[in-house]
Amino acid sequence: MDIYQVIKRPLVTERTSDLIEQGVYTFEVDRTANKVQIREAIEKIFNVGVVGVNTLRIHRKQRGRGRFQGYTSLGKKAIVRLKPGDRIEIFEGA
């Protein structure tokens, strides 16, 4: 799998913004990607050192809008801890 297919997008919320100060970043990743692939992709794309990767699956939730019912999509999140002193600039403007 290509490293640019592993990482889909960064996740920026209030909680993840607080974690950025501690050197922890959150990304939405491909559902089939494992921790080793995520580590390699982050290190090559952003040129940083990764200390650890935690992953979790995003389960489907039922949603409705009026009389129409549906489900949210499945997904996977990766919580990445960087080496002390390393930063990812893409999160700084958020």
PLY file of the C-alpha trace (Angstrom):
ply
format ascii 1.0
element vertex 94
property float x
property float y
property float z
element edge 93
property int vertex1
property int vertex2
end_header
0.00 0.00 0.00
1.26 3.48 -0.90
2.10 5.72 2.09
-0.24 8.43 0.78
-3.14 5.95 0.81
-2.51 5.01 4.44
-3.12 8.49 5.88
-6.51 9.93 4.86
-6.69 13.17 6.84
-5.71 14.75 10.16
-8.41 14.94 12.83
-8.65 18.31 14.55
-11.03 18.63 17.49
-10.81 20.33 20.88
-9.51 17.16 22.46
-6.88 16.50 19.79
-5.78 20.15 19.95
-5.02 19.70 23.65
-3.02 16.53 22.89
-0.89 18.34 20.28
0.83 20.24 23.11
2.01 16.86 24.45
3.31 15.72 21.04
0.33 13.46 20.25
-1.39 13.74 16.86
-4.54 12.05 15.54
-5.22 10.92 11.96
-7.93 9.09 10.10
-6.26 6.16 8.35
-7.16 3.38 5.95
-9.09 0.55 7.62
-6.66 -2.09 6.39
-3.49 -0.27 7.51
-1.52 -1.68 10.44
0.64 0.15 12.98
3.89 -0.45 11.12
2.48 1.02 7.88
1.08 4.02 9.78
4.44 4.65 11.50
6.35 4.51 8.19
3.84 6.79 6.45
3.97 9.46 9.19
7.77 9.37 9.35
8.19 9.71 5.57
5.41 12.24 4.88
6.13 14.64 7.77
9.84 13.86 8.35
9.44 13.25 12.10
10.29 10.45 14.53
7.43 8.33 15.85
7.62 6.84 19.35
4.31 4.97 19.37
1.10 4.35 17.43
-2.28 3.43 18.90
-5.20 2.55 16.64
-8.93 2.23 17.13
-11.83 1.31 14.89
-14.72 3.72 14.32
-17.99 1.79 14.45
-21.13 2.58 12.48
-23.77 4.77 14.13
-27.35 5.13 13.02
-28.24 8.63 11.88
-31.46 10.09 10.61
-32.52 13.25 8.87
-36.28 13.54 8.85
-37.79 10.36 7.51
-34.54 9.13 5.98
-32.41 6.74 8.00
-28.83 5.74 7.39
-25.51 4.87 8.99
-22.21 6.66 9.32
-19.25 5.11 7.55
-16.79 2.73 9.15
-13.27 3.92 9.72
-10.06 3.76 11.70
-8.17 6.34 13.76
-4.49 6.43 14.62
-3.13 8.28 17.64
0.57 8.96 17.02
3.11 10.01 19.67
6.19 11.82 18.32
9.71 12.06 19.69
10.27 15.03 22.04
11.00 18.17 20.04
9.33 16.97 16.80
6.26 18.80 15.49
3.92 18.54 12.53
3.35 21.99 11.03
-0.03 21.15 9.46
-1.66 21.22 12.92
-0.21 24.56 14.00
-2.80 26.69 12.18
-5.75 24.75 13.64
0 1
1 2
2 3
3 4
4 5
5 6
6 7
7 8
8 9
9 10
10 11
11 12
12 13
13 14
14 15
15 16
16 17
17 18
18 19
19 20
20 21
21 22
22 23
23 24
24 25
25 26
26 27
27 28
28 29
29 30
30 31
31 32
32 33
33 34
34 35
35 36
36 37
37 38
38 39
39 40
40 41
41 42
42 43
43 44
44 45
45 46
46 47
47 48
48 49
49 50
50 51
51 52
52 53
53 54
54 55
55 56
56 57
57 58
58 59
59 60
60 61
61 62
62 63
63 64
64 65
65 66
66 67
67 68
68 69
69 70
70 71
71 72
72 73
73 74
74 75
75 76
76 77
77 78
78 79
79 80
80 81
81 82
82 83
83 84
84 85
85 86
86 87
87 88
88 89
89 90
90 91
91 92
92 93
